[in-house]
Amino acid sequence: MTLTYQYARSLVWLDDLTPERDPHAYDLCEQHAGRLKPPSGWHLEDRRQRVHVYDAGRLAG
């Protein structure tokens, strides 16, 4: 994941890992992204794409 933030709006974003390096962003592993808590008064916006993998044997039909 890639973490970015904006102090003026007290906002933190989590996005899918970006292919380009940005000196103002931080890349996180799955474990650390899952435990991320923004500072008090800040808002966290999780903009990662969710991909669901289903076991074909468990689908109805």
Distance bins in CASP14 RR format, pairs under 12 A and 6 or more apart:
PFRMAT RR
TARGET T0000
AUTHOR 0000-0000-0000
RMODE 2
METHOD distances of the structure
MODEL  1
1 12 0 0 0 0 0 1 0 0 0 0 0
1 13 0 0 0 0 1 0 0 0 0 0 0
1 14 1 0 1 0 0 0 0 0 0 0 0
1 15 1 0 0 1 0 0 0 0 0 0 0
1 16 1 0 0 1 0 0 0 0 0 0 0
1 17 1 0 0 1 0 0 0 0 0 0 0
1 18 0 0 0 0 1 0 0 0 0 0 0
1 25 0 0 0 0 0 1 0 0 0 0 0
1 26 0 0 0 0 1 0 0 0 0 0 0
1 27 1 0 0 1 0 0 0 0 0 0 0
1 28 1 0 1 0 0 0 0 0 0 0 0
1 29 1 0 0 1 0 0 0 0 0 0 0
1 30 1 0 0 1 0 0 0 0 0 0 0
1 31 0 0 0 0 0 1 0 0 0 0 0
1 32 0 0 0 0 1 0 0 0 0 0 0
1 33 1 0 1 0 0 0 0 0 0 0 0
1 34 0 0 0 0 1 0 0 0 0 0 0
1 35 0 0 0 0 0 1 0 0 0 0 0
1 36 0 0 0 0 1 0 0 0 0 0 0
1 44 0 0 0 0 0 1 0 0 0 0 0
1 46 0 0 0 0 1 0 0 0 0 0 0
1 47 0 0 0 0 1 0 0 0 0 0 0
1 48 1 0 0 1 0 0 0 0 0 0 0
1 49 0 0 0 0 0 1 0 0 0 0 0
2 12 0 0 0 0 0 1 0 0 0 0 0
2 13 0 0 0 0 1 0 0 0 0 0 0
2 14 1 0 0 1 0 0 0 0 0 0 0
2 15 1 0 1 0 0 0 0 0 0 0 0
2 16 1 0 0 1 0 0 0 0 0 0 0
2 17 1 0 1 0 0 0 0 0 0 0 0
2 18 1 0 1 0 0 0 0 0 0 0 0
2 19 0 0 0 0 1 0 0 0 0 0 0
2 20 0 0 0 0 1 0 0 0 0 0 0
2 21 0 0 0 0 1 0 0 0 0 0 0
2 22 1 0 0 1 0 0 0 0 0 0 0
2 24 0 0 0 0 0 1 0 0 0 0 0
2 25 1 0 1 0 0 0 0 0 0 0 0
2 26 1 0 0 1 0 0 0 0 0 0 0
2 27 1 0 1 0 0 0 0 0 0 0 0
2 28 1 0 0 1 0 0 0 0 0 0 0
2 29 0 0 0 0 0 1 0 0 0 0 0
2 32 0 0 0 0 0 1 0 0 0 0 0
2 33 0 0 0 0 1 0 0 0 0 0 0
2 36 0 0 0 0 0 1 0 0 0 0 0
2 46 0 0 0 0 0 1 0 0 0 0 0
2 47 0 0 0 0 1 0 0 0 0 0 0
2 48 0 0 0 0 1 0 0 0 0 0 0
3 11 0 0 0 0 0 1 0 0 0 0 0
3 12 1 0 0 1 0 0 0 0 0 0 0
3 13 1 0 0 1 0 0 0 0 0 0 0
3 14 1 0 1 0 0 0 0 0 0 0 0
3 15 0 0 0 0 1 0 0 0 0 0 0
3 16 0 0 0 0 0 1 0 0 0 0 0
3 17 0 0 0 0 0 1 0 0 0 0 0
3 18 0 0 0 0 0 1 0 0 0 0 0
3 22 0 0 0 0 0 1 0 0 0 0 0
3 24 0 0 0 0 0 1 0 0 0 0 0
3 25 1 0 0 1 0 0 0 0 0 0 0
3 26 1 0 1 0 0 0 0 0 0 0 0
3 27 1 0 0 1 0 0 0 0 0 0 0
3 28 1 0 1 0 0 0 0 0 0 0 0
3 29 0 0 0 0 0 1 0 0 0 0 0
3 32 0 0 0 0 1 0 0 0 0 0 0
3 33 1 0 0 1 0 0 0 0 0 0 0
3 34 0 0 0 0 0 1 0 0 0 0 0
3 36 1 0 0 1 0 0 0 0 0 0 0
3 38 0 0 0 0 1 0 0 0 0 0 0
3 44 0 0 0 0 1 0 0 0 0 0 0
3 45 0 0 0 0 0 1 0 0 0 0 0
3 46 0 0 0 0 0 1 0 0 0 0 0
3 47 0 0 0 0 0 1 0 0 0 0 0
3 48 0 0 0 0 0 1 0 0 0 0 0
4 11 0 0 0 0 1 0 0 0 0 0 0
4 12 1 0 0 1 0 0 0 0 0 0 0
4 13 1 0 1 0 0 0 0 0 0 0 0
4 14 0 0 0 0 1 0 0 0 0 0 0
4 15 1 0 0 1 0 0 0 0 0 0 0
4 18 0 0 0 0 1 0 0 0 0 0 0
4 22 1 0 0 1 0 0 0 0 0 0 0
4 23 0 0 0 0 0 1 0 0 0 0 0
4 24 1 0 0 1 0 0 0 0 0 0 0
4 25 1 0 1 0 0 0 0 0 0 0 0
4 26 1 0 0 1 0 0 0 0 0 0 0
4 27 0 0 0 0 0 1 0 0 0 0 0
4 28 0 0 0 0 0 1 0 0 0 0 0
4 44 0 0 0 0 0 1 0 0 0 0 0
4 45 0 0 0 0 1 0 0 0 0 0 0
4 47 0 0 0 0 1 0 0 0 0 0 0
5 11 1 0 0 1 0 0 0 0 0 0 0
5 12 1 0 1 0 0 0 0 0 0 0 0
5 13 1 0 0 1 0 0 0 0 0 0 0
5 14 0 0 0 0 0 1 0 0 0 0 0
5 15 0 0 0 0 0 1 0 0 0 0 0
5 22 0 0 0 0 0 1 0 0 0 0 0
5 24 0 0 0 0 1 0 0 0 0 0 0
5 25 0 0 0 0 1 0 0 0 0 0 0
5 26 0 0 0 0 1 0 0 0 0 0 0
5 36 0 0 0 0 0 1 0 0 0 0 0
5 38 0 0 0 0 1 0 0 0 0 0 0
5 39 0 0 0 0 1 0 0 0 0 0 0
5 42 0 0 0 0 1 0 0 0 0 0 0
5 43 0 0 0 0 0 1 0 0 0 0 0
5 44 0 0 0 0 1 0 0 0 0 0 0
5 45 0 0 0 0 0 1 0 0 0 0 0
6 12 0 0 0 0 1 0 0 0 0 0 0
6 13 0 0 0 0 1 0 0 0 0 0 0
6 24 0 0 0 0 1 0 0 0 0 0 0
6 25 0 0 0 0 0 1 0 0 0 0 0
6 38 0 0 0 0 0 1 0 0 0 0 0
6 42 0 0 0 0 1 0 0 0 0 0 0
6 43 0 0 0 0 0 1 0 0 0 0 0
6 45 0 0 0 0 0 1 0 0 0 0 0
7 24 0 0 0 0 0 1 0 0 0 0 0
7 38 0 0 0 0 0 1 0 0 0 0 0
7 39 0 0 0 0 0 1 0 0 0 0 0
7 42 0 0 0 0 1 0 0 0 0 0 0
8 42 0 0 0 0 0 1 0 0 0 0 0
9 38 0 0 0 0 0 1 0 0 0 0 0
9 41 0 0 0 0 0 1 0 0 0 0 0
9 42 0 0 0 0 1 0 0 0 0 0 0
9 43 0 0 0 0 1 0 0 0 0 0 0
9 45 0 0 0 0 0 1 0 0 0 0 0
10 38 0 0 0 0 1 0 0 0 0 0 0
10 39 1 0 0 1 0 0 0 0 0 0 0
10 40 0 0 0 0 1 0 0 0 0 0 0
10 41 1 0 1 0 0 0 0 0 0 0 0
10 42 1 0 1 0 0 0 0 0 0 0 0
10 43 1 0 0 1 0 0 0 0 0 0 0
10 44 0 0 0 0 0 1 0 0 0 0 0
10 45 0 0 0 0 0 1 0 0 0 0 0
11 38 0 0 0 0 1 0 0 0 0 0 0
11 39 0 0 0 0 0 1 0 0 0 0 0
11 41 0 0 0 0 0 1 0 0 0 0 0
11 42 1 0 0 1 0 0 0 0 0 0 0
11 43 1 0 1 0 0 0 0 0 0 0 0
11 44 0 0 0 0 1 0 0 0 0 0 0
11 45 1 0 0 1 0 0 0 0 0 0 0
11 46 0 0 0 0 0 1 0 0 0 0 0
11 47 0 0 0 0 0 1 0 0 0 0 0
12 25 0 0 0 0 0 1 0 0 0 0 0
12 26 0 0 0 0 0 1 0 0 0 0 0
12 28 0 0 0 0 0 1 0 0 0 0 0
12 33 0 0 0 0 0 1 0 0 0 0 0
12 36 1 0 0 1 0 0 0 0 0 0 0
12 37 0 0 0 0 1 0 0 0 0 0 0
12 38 1 0 1 0 0 0 0 0 0 0 0
12 39 0 0 0 0 1 0 0 0 0 0 0
12 41 0 0 0 0 0 1 0 0 0 0 0
12 42 1 0 1 0 0 0 0 0 0 0 0
12 43 1 0 0 1 0 0 0 0 0 0 0
12 44 1 0 1 0 0 0 0 0 0 0 0
12 45 1 0 0 1 0 0 0 0 0 0 0
12 46 0 0 0 0 1 0 0 0 0 0 0
12 47 0 0 0 0 0 1 0 0 0 0 0
13 22 0 0 0 0 0 1 0 0 0 0 0
13 24 0 0 0 0 0 1 0 0 0 0 0
13 25 0 0 0 0 1 0 0 0 0 0 0
13 26 0 0 0 0 0 1 0 0 0 0 0
13 28 0 0 0 0 0 1 0 0 0 0 0
13 33 0 0 0 0 0 1 0 0 0 0 0
13 36 0 0 0 0 0 1 0 0 0 0 0
13 38 0 0 0 0 0 1 0 0 0 0 0
13 42 0 0 0 0 0 1 0 0 0 0 0
13 43 0 0 0 0 1 0 0 0 0 0 0
13 44 1 0 0 1 0 0 0 0 0 0 0
13 45 1 0 1 0 0 0 0 0 0 0 0
13 46 0 0 0 0 1 0 0 0 0 0 0
13 47 1 0 1 0 0 0 0 0 0 0 0
13 48 0 0 0 0 1 0 0 0 0 0 0
14 25 0 0 0 0 0 1 0 0 0 0 0
14 26 0 0 0 0 0 1 0 0 0 0 0
14 27 0 0 0 0 0 1 0 0 0 0 0
14 28 1 0 0 1 0 0 0 0 0 0 0
14 30 0 0 0 0 0 1 0 0 0 0 0
14 32 0 0 0 0 0 1 0 0 0 0 0
14 33 1 0 1 0 0 0 0 0 0 0 0
14 34 0 0 0 0 1 0 0 0 0 0 0
14 35 0 0 0 0 0 1 0 0 0 0 0
14 36 1 0 0 1 0 0 0 0 0 0 0
14 37 0 0 0 0 0 1 0 0 0 0 0
14 38 0 0 0 0 1 0 0 0 0 0 0
14 43 0 0 0 0 0 1 0 0 0 0 0
14 44 1 0 0 1 0 0 0 0 0 0 0
14 45 1 0 0 1 0 0 0 0 0 0 0
14 46 1 0 1 0 0 0 0 0 0 0 0
14 47 1 0 0 1 0 0 0 0 0 0 0
14 48 1 0 1 0 0 0 0 0 0 0 0
14 49 0 0 0 0 0 1 0 0 0 0 0
14 50 0 0 0 0 0 1 0 0 0 0 0
15 22 0 0 0 0 0 1 0 0 0 0 0
15 25 0 0 0 0 1 0 0 0 0 0 0
15 26 0 0 0 0 0 1 0 0 0 0 0
15 27 0 0 0 0 0 1 0 0 0 0 0
15 28 0 0 0 0 0 1 0 0 0 0 0
15 33 0 0 0 0 0 1 0 0 0 0 0
15 44 0 0 0 0 0 1 0 0 0 0 0
15 45 0 0 0 0 1 0 0 0 0 0 0
15 46 0 0 0 0 1 0 0 0 0 0 0
15 47 1 0 1 0 0 0 0 0 0 0 0
15 48 1 0 0 1 0 0 0 0 0 0 0
15 49 0 0 0 0 1 0 0 0 0 0 0
16 25 0 0 0 0 0 1 0 0 0 0 0
16 27 0 0 0 0 0 1 0 0 0 0 0
16 28 0 0 0 0 0 1 0 0 0 0 0
16 30 0 0 0 0 0 1 0 0 0 0 0
16 33 0 0 0 0 0 1 0 0 0 0 0
16 46 0 0 0 0 0 1 0 0 0 0 0
16 47 1 0 0 1 0 0 0 0 0 0 0
16 48 1 0 1 0 0 0 0 0 0 0 0
16 49 1 0 1 0 0 0 0 0 0 0 0
16 50 0 0 0 0 0 1 0 0 0 0 0
16 51 0 0 0 0 1 0 0 0 0 0 0
17 25 0 0 0 0 0 1 0 0 0 0 0
17 26 0 0 0 0 0 1 0 0 0 0 0
17 27 1 0 0 1 0 0 0 0 0 0 0
17 28 0 0 0 0 1 0 0 0 0 0 0
17 29 0 0 0 0 1 0 0 0 0 0 0
17 30 0 0 0 0 0 1 0 0 0 0 0
17 33 0 0 0 0 1 0 0 0 0 0 0
17 48 0 0 0 0 1 0 0 0 0 0 0
17 49 0 0 0 0 0 1 0 0 0 0 0
18 24 0 0 0 0 0 1 0 0 0 0 0
18 25 1 0 0 1 0 0 0 0 0 0 0
18 26 0 0 0 0 0 1 0 0 0 0 0
18 27 0 0 0 0 1 0 0 0 0 0 0
18 28 0 0 0 0 0 1 0 0 0 0 0
18 47 0 0 0 0 0 1 0 0 0 0 0
18 48 0 0 0 0 0 1 0 0 0 0 0
19 25 0 0 0 0 0 1 0 0 0 0 0
19 27 0 0 0 0 0 1 0 0 0 0 0
20 27 0 0 0 0 0 1 0 0 0 0 0
21 27 0 0 0 0 1 0 0 0 0 0 0
26 32 0 0 0 0 1 0 0 0 0 0 0
26 33 0 0 0 0 0 1 0 0 0 0 0
26 36 0 0 0 0 0 1 0 0 0 0 0
27 33 0 0 0 0 1 0 0 0 0 0 0
28 34 0 0 0 0 1 0 0 0 0 0 0
28 35 0 0 0 0 1 0 0 0 0 0 0
28 36 1 0 0 1 0 0 0 0 0 0 0
28 46 0 0 0 0 0 1 0 0 0 0 0
28 48 0 0 0 0 0 1 0 0 0 0 0
29 35 0 0 0 0 0 1 0 0 0 0 0
29 36 0 0 0 0 0 1 0 0 0 0 0
30 36 0 0 0 0 0 1 0 0 0 0 0
30 48 0 0 0 0 0 1 0 0 0 0 0
33 44 0 0 0 0 0 1 0 0 0 0 0
33 46 0 0 0 0 1 0 0 0 0 0 0
33 47 0 0 0 0 0 1 0 0 0 0 0
33 48 0 0 0 0 1 0 0 0 0 0 0
34 44 0 0 0 0 0 1 0 0 0 0 0
34 46 0 0 0 0 1 0 0 0 0 0 0
34 48 0 0 0 0 0 1 0 0 0 0 0
35 44 0 0 0 0 0 1 0 0 0 0 0
36 42 0 0 0 0 0 1 0 0 0 0 0
36 44 1 0 0 1 0 0 0 0 0 0 0
36 45 0 0 0 0 0 1 0 0 0 0 0
36 46 0 0 0 0 1 0 0 0 0 0 0
36 48 0 0 0 0 0 1 0 0 0 0 0
37 43 0 0 0 0 0 1 0 0 0 0 0
37 44 1 0 0 1 0 0 0 0 0 0 0
38 44 1 0 1 0 0 0 0 0 0 0 0
38 45 0 0 0 0 1 0 0 0 0 0 0
38 46 0 0 0 0 0 1 0 0 0 0 0
52 59 0 0 0 0 0 1 0 0 0 0 0
53 59 0 0 0 0 0 1 0 0 0 0 0
54 60 0 0 0 0 0 1 0 0 0 0 0
END
